[in-house]
């Protein structure tokens, strides 16, 4: 069987989300106590948290690349192109 046929287990997905929320809260506290400037503290906390959540959502999209979403693979077009290439070989 192919690897993309197995979904990520629900408890793992929930734990990742819970850990990201905990990281979001802890990052703001740690940065606020470590950096003297409030502007820099806000920027650093936002940048780090945004980066981790972005990687999380990219991973979710890579987990299921097929479908009708705007960023999904154009399977119908790819199949037509493959069929055309195969018919040219004949």
KARAQUI-V83868 format. One record per pair of residues at least 12 apart in sequence whose ideal C-beta (glycine too) atoms are under 6 Angstrom apart, sorted by the first residue. I is the first residue (numbers start at 1). J is the second residue. If there is no record, write none. Layout:
i:I j:J
i:I j:J
This chain:
i:24 j:49
i:27 j:45
i:27 j:48
i:27 j:49
i:28 j:45
i:31 j:44
i:31 j:45
